[in-house]
């Protein structure tokens, strides 16, 4: 950990601003070391708070990752293994913990949440259309998933039409479309068009719209406590940005491709199957990766600019000093690294995430602190319930509160490693490998030096992150690493045994039966 010059400590936590980007890599921010990207507002948050350098998502896929943020539970525990897979009604979420304490828990943006309609029908539950249980525990200020036409009745579609984009599908025709040199529409779904400016004006773009919705919500609270999840859909594909962000960067500003020819020589079976995916075939071409990265960077800077606008609005209404701010991402983006596209696997470009926390009750000497302990996305909700002093969560929430890093703690031991999970049953890799749909699990254990990956049905992988930080050489077959493999496999086994499955019984109700239940019912066992 490194500490900068101290600044004054402010007041208590009253609100939470939970900002998430979609598919944002940690190393595409200035405060995480990118040499040329401009992210001054996010960098300022890092200088004011705590920056976690070894944070990993609980699952490097949108849906399960987000459900882990919302429940404070691993993918194994919450069970929503893929995008829009229903989250069981038995899984408490953020709103279930905070709303009874008078905190409004609201959403502006994306969740990938799907309600457990079968479960609700099974118990005969009658819930109104906008009930939080149907929306991941959130009051929906505006839900915008952003990867398909949102439909004619969506608020963003109506907003676009009112702004003058009066066509049947303004999202496809303007938001994710540019114009080629001949003035013809150029769809953002085709990555060759990533260099064109989106036809939508920047002030009407998705990022601007979500920010407007967020600012409007905060202004309307008038002092009532709140948690607002501002969930930007960018820099996720389609990779197309409005002017001027489309031309803000060039290939010379981008990080060089992180890949080695040897990776494709006799690859691990699961990795080899992912190499055959369509997005990987495209991104493995340097012309594709170098063409997309500048637009990706422009989308990140656009988010940073609007984040500055959001934070300024928070200051203007006098709530910045009592708001816990958390900035993060659901997962990363390969962008051609390791010859792959999109996400899912456990290389750092995919599984490592930015995580910045600005705590209004932080000790002055923790401002600008860099923490290299292994952190998981399930720690977010553990931190929030700790900040609001919510009791009775320890039988459900599996994460660890991050507040000791900003406030000084008891010195309790931290975890040995971060764990992340993947279930690729819904991907082409399962078919290519001929796997049973229920046996497609992979688990990453990232300790201080090593990254161990357990694959169900296949040999494990092991990377020495000290000697090989780019993760080019799988050394699991090295006889000298037998002990390392055994240590990390045992940690994973221990981790799996400690998942919290008894959700209906708080720890305070686990009492000795002979002293409580038996006397209450007149039960006398083993009496002579």
Rosetta blueprint (number, residue, H / E / L):
1 X L
2 X E
3 X L
4 X L
5 X L
6 X L
7 X L
8 X L
9 X L
10 X L
11 X L
12 X L
13 X L
14 X L
15 X E
16 X E
17 X E
18 X E
19 X E
20 X E
21 X E
22 X E
23 X L
24 X L
25 X L
26 X H
27 X H
28 X H
29 X L
30 X H
31 X H
32 X H
33 X L
34 X L
35 X L
36 X L
37 X L
38 X L
39 X L
40 X H
41 X H
42 X H
43 X H
44 X H
45 X H
46 X H
47 X H
48 X H
49 X L
50 X E
51 X E
52 X E
53 X L
54 X L
55 X E
56 X E
57 X L
58 X L
59 X E
60 X L
61 X L
62 X H
63 X H
64 X H
65 X H
66 X H
67 X H
68 X H
69 X H
70 X H
71 X H
72 X L
73 X L
74 X L
75 X H
76 X H
77 X H
78 X H
79 X L
80 X L
81 X L
82 X L
83 X L
84 X L
85 X L
86 X L
87 X L
88 X L
89 X L
90 X L
91 X L
92 X L
93 X L
94 X H
95 X H
96 X H
97 X H
98 X H
99 X H
100 X H
101 X H
102 X L
103 X L
104 X E
105 X E
106 X E
107 X E
108 X E
109 X E
110 X L
111 X L
112 X L
113 X L
114 X L
115 X L
116 X L
117 X H
118 X H
119 X H
120 X H
121 X H
122 X H
123 X L
124 X L
125 X L
126 X L
127 X L
128 X L
129 X L
130 X L
131 X L
132 X H
133 X H
134 X H
135 X L
136 X L
137 X L
138 X L
139 X E
140 X E
141 X E
142 X E
143 X E
144 X L
145 X L
146 X L
147 X L
148 X L
149 X L
150 X L
151 X L
152 X L
153 X L
154 X L
155 X H
156 X H
157 X H
158 X H
159 X H
160 X H
161 X H
162 X H
163 X L
164 X L
165 X L
166 X L
167 X L
168 X L
169 X L
170 X H
171 X H
172 X H
173 X H
174 X H
175 X H
176 X L
177 X E
178 X E
179 X E
180 X L
181 X L
182 X L
183 X L
184 X L
185 X E
186 X E
187 X E
188 X L
189 X L
190 X L
191 X H
192 X H
193 X H
194 X L
195 X L
196 X L
197 X E
198 X E
199 X L
200 X L
201 X L
202 X H
203 X H
204 X H
205 X L
206 X H
207 X H
208 X H
209 X H
210 X H
211 X H
212 X H
213 X H
214 X H
215 X H
216 X H
217 X H
218 X H
219 X H
220 X H
221 X L
222 X L
223 X L
224 X L
225 X L
226 X E
227 X E
228 X E
229 X E
230 X E
231 X E
232 X E
233 X E
234 X E
235 X E
236 X L
237 X L
238 X L
239 X L
240 X L
241 X E
242 X E
243 X L
244 X L
245 X H
246 X H
247 X H
248 X L
249 X L
250 X L
251 X H
252 X H
253 X H
254 X L
255 X L
256 X L
257 X L
258 X L
259 X L
260 X L
261 X H
262 X H
263 X H
264 X H
265 X L
266 X L
267 X L
268 X L
269 X H
270 X H
271 X H
272 X H
273 X H
274 X H
275 X H
276 X L
277 X L
278 X H
279 X H
280 X H
281 X H
282 X H
283 X H
284 X L
285 X L
286 X H
287 X H
288 X H
289 X H
290 X H
291 X H
292 X H
293 X H
294 X H
295 X H
296 X H
297 X H
298 X H
299 X H
300 X H
301 X H
302 X H
303 X H
304 X H
305 X H
306 X H
307 X H
308 X H
309 X H
310 X H
311 X H
312 X H
313 X H
314 X H
315 X H
316 X H
317 X L
318 X L
319 X L
320 X H
321 X H
322 X H
323 X E
324 X E
325 X E
326 X E
327 X E
328 X E
329 X E
330 X L
331 X L
332 X L
333 X L
334 X L
335 X L
336 X L
337 X H
338 X H
339 X H
340 X L
341 X L
342 X L
343 X L
344 X L
345 X L
346 X L
347 X L
348 X H
349 X H
350 X H
351 X H
352 X E
353 X L
354 X L
355 X E
356 X E
357 X E
358 X E
359 X L
360 X L
361 X L
362 X L
363 X L
364 X H
365 X H
366 X H
367 X L
368 X L
369 X E
370 X E
371 X E
372 X L
373 X L
374 X L
375 X E
376 X E
377 X L
378 X L
379 X H
380 X H
381 X H
382 X H
383 X H
384 X H
385 X H
386 X H
387 X H
388 X L
389 X L
390 X L
391 X L
392 X L
393 X L
394 X L
395 X L
396 X L
397 X L
398 X L
399 X L
400 X L
401 X L
402 X L
403 X H
404 X H
405 X H
406 X H
407 X H
408 X L
409 X L
410 X L
411 X L
412 X L
413 X L
414 X L
415 X L
416 X L
417 X L
418 X E
419 X E
420 X E
421 X E
422 X E
423 X E
424 X L
425 X L
426 X L
427 X L
428 X H
429 X H
430 X H
431 X H
432 X H
433 X H
434 X L
435 X L
436 X L
437 X L
438 X L
439 X L
440 X L
441 X E
442 X E
443 X E
444 X E
445 X E
446 X E
447 X L
448 X L
449 X L
450 X E
451 X E
452 X E
453 X E
454 X E
455 X E
456 X L
457 X L
458 X L
459 X L
460 X L
461 X E
462 X E
463 X E
464 X E
465 X L
466 X L
467 X L
468 X L
469 X L
470 X L
471 X L
472 X L
473 X L
474 X L
475 X L
476 X L
477 X L
478 X L
479 X H
480 X H
481 X H
482 X H
483 X H
484 X H
485 X H
486 X H
487 X H
488 X H
489 X H
490 X H
491 X H
492 X H
493 X H
494 X H
495 X H
496 X H
497 X H
498 X L
499 X L
500 X L
501 X L
502 X L
503 X L
504 X L
505 X L
506 X L
507 X H
508 X H
509 X H
510 X L
511 X L
512 X L
513 X H
514 X H
515 X H
516 X L
517 X H
518 X H
519 X H
520 X H
521 X L
522 X L
523 X L
524 X L
525 X L
526 X L
527 X L
528 X L
